[in-house]
């Protein structure tokens, strides 16, 4: 934890941790999106500098100190920052986005088992969505010989893996390429997904907190994930046990929206019980 008296620069601020409201009751969907984009930028600043001050952020975003305090309180409630009198700091427990080449090396055995199990749930001739995760990459490696399969993806890694799959038709959406995640995001990608319909979505996500939901580290990418959810008849989460009880920046889906969870056998028993109580079909491999 970072401690520095210099972050206390707002003498008019009251309690160090005020209740997070997540915006006013009259907030429109557009206002909500603007607030979420501002919070994403604030988090990026904190990750770069280690700490921020309310007054400095209010000046930078040309908004009120009250609004900035609300943003910081919301980020604190999500577990992404540590709220402090006068500002916020970056706690050591924040789940940050790792480059895709690093994630490929972590929990690789678990991901292979999860990917193999997920592939058994796919029937010949189905239309499926694979997001750009490294666990979904393992699914792509397992389905190359399934006849008549149609795969929709925002993953450059997924499309590249399926280049030699003669029996699989691949649709990759357009937009902005993110090198960190080998993914495509942005409004074009969202709009393209709205033109499709899919039998199953295989979703990975960066964090899986049972209260907050499945979350991602990049707002634009999570918006694409939400577009996937809207067009899929069945939502299947593929996530190894290391992702659970962790939160990332932006919510993709609540667990009440998830039909099936595939994870590894070391998943905490309390988490298993809660998932089943929510109504998720839990498969452990």
ChimeraX attribute file (.defattr): number of C-alpha atoms within 10 A of each C-alpha:
attribute: neighborCount
match mode: 1-to-1
recipient: residues
	/A:1	9
	/A:2	11
	/A:3	9
	/A:4	10
	/A:5	9
	/A:6	10
	/A:7	17
	/A:8	17
	/A:9	15
	/A:10	15
	/A:11	8
	/A:12	8
	/A:13	17
	/A:14	10
	/A:15	10
	/A:16	14
	/A:17	17
	/A:18	16
	/A:19	11
	/A:20	16
	/A:21	12
	/A:22	18
	/A:23	16
	/A:24	11
	/A:25	7
	/A:26	7
	/A:27	12
	/A:28	11
	/A:29	9
	/A:30	9
	/A:31	13
	/A:32	14
	/A:33	13
	/A:34	12
	/A:35	19
	/A:36	19
	/A:37	16
	/A:38	15
	/A:39	21
	/A:40	20
	/A:41	14
	/A:42	19
	/A:43	24
	/A:44	12
	/A:45	15
	/A:46	19
	/A:47	18
	/A:48	11
	/A:49	11
	/A:50	15
	/A:51	23
	/A:52	24
	/A:53	23
	/A:54	26
	/A:55	18
	/A:56	15
	/A:57	19
	/A:58	16
	/A:59	12
	/A:60	9
	/A:61	12
	/A:62	9
	/A:63	12
	/A:64	13
	/A:65	20
	/A:66	13
	/A:67	17
	/A:68	24
	/A:69	27
	/A:70	21
	/A:71	24
	/A:72	30
	/A:73	26
	/A:74	22
	/A:75	23
	/A:76	21
	/A:77	18
	/A:78	21
	/A:79	20
	/A:80	27
	/A:81	24
	/A:82	23
	/A:83	24
	/A:84	23
	/A:85	20
	/A:86	23
	/A:87	25
	/A:88	26
	/A:89	25
	/A:90	23
	/A:91	19
	/A:92	11
	/A:93	13
	/A:94	17
	/A:95	18
	/A:96	16
	/A:97	15
	/A:98	13
	/A:99	12
	/A:100	17
	/A:101	13
	/A:102	10
	/A:103	15
	/A:104	16
	/A:105	10
	/A:106	12
	/A:107	13
	/A:108	15
	/A:109	12
	/A:110	20
	/A:111	24
	/A:112	20
	/A:113	19
	/A:114	25
	/A:115	27
	/A:116	20
	/A:117	19
	/A:118	25
	/A:119	18
	/A:120	11
	/A:121	10
	/A:122	17
	/A:123	15
	/A:124	14
	/A:125	13
	/A:126	15
	/A:127	22
	/A:128	23
	/A:129	27
	/A:130	24
	/A:131	27
	/A:132	26
	/A:133	25
	/A:134	29
	/A:135	30
	/A:136	29
	/A:137	23
	/A:138	22
	/A:139	25
	/A:140	23
	/A:141	17
	/A:142	18
	/A:143	23
	/A:144	18
	/A:145	14
	/A:146	18
	/A:147	16
	/A:148	15
	/A:149	20
	/A:150	19
	/A:151	23
	/A:152	23
	/A:153	25
	/A:154	29
	/A:155	25
	/A:156	19
	/A:157	20
	/A:158	27
	/A:159	22
	/A:160	12
	/A:161	15
	/A:162	20
	/A:163	12
	/A:164	11
	/A:165	18
	/A:166	13
	/A:167	16
	/A:168	21
	/A:169	17
	/A:170	21
	/A:171	13
	/A:172	17
	/A:173	20
	/A:174	18
	/A:175	17
	/A:176	15
	/A:177	15
	/A:178	15
	/A:179	12
	/A:180	12
	/A:181	21
	/A:182	19
	/A:183	22
	/A:184	25
	/A:185	24
	/A:186	18
	/A:187	15
	/A:188	14
	/A:189	24
	/A:190	23
	/A:191	15
	/A:192	16
	/A:193	26
	/A:194	13
	/A:195	8
	/A:196	14
	/A:197	16
	/A:198	20
	/A:199	15
	/A:200	22
	/A:201	26
	/A:202	28
	/A:203	25
	/A:204	26
	/A:205	26
	/A:206	26
	/A:207	26
	/A:208	28
	/A:209	20
	/A:210	18
	/A:211	11
	/A:212	21
	/A:213	24
	/A:214	29
	/A:215	25
	/A:216	26
	/A:217	21
	/A:218	20
	/A:219	22
	/A:220	19
	/A:221	26
	/A:222	22
	/A:223	20
	/A:224	24
	/A:225	28
	/A:226	15
	/A:227	18
	/A:228	29
	/A:229	24
	/A:230	15
	/A:231	19
	/A:232	19
	/A:233	13
	/A:234	16
	/A:235	22
	/A:236	23
	/A:237	24
	/A:238	26
	/A:239	29
	/A:240	26
	/A:241	19
	/A:242	18
	/A:243	20
	/A:244	19
	/A:245	15
	/A:246	21
	/A:247	28
	/A:248	26
	/A:249	25
	/A:250	27
	/A:251	25
	/A:252	27
	/A:253	21
	/A:254	15
	/A:255	21
	/A:256	12
	/A:257	16
	/A:258	22
	/A:259	16
	/A:260	20
	/A:261	25
	/A:262	24
	/A:263	27
	/A:264	19
	/A:265	14
	/A:266	12
	/A:267	17
	/A:268	13
	/A:269	10
	/A:270	8
	/A:271	15
	/A:272	17
	/A:273	12
	/A:274	12
	/A:275	19
	/A:276	13
	/A:277	10
	/A:278	14
	/A:279	14
	/A:280	21
	/A:281	14
	/A:282	16
	/A:283	16
	/A:284	16
	/A:285	17
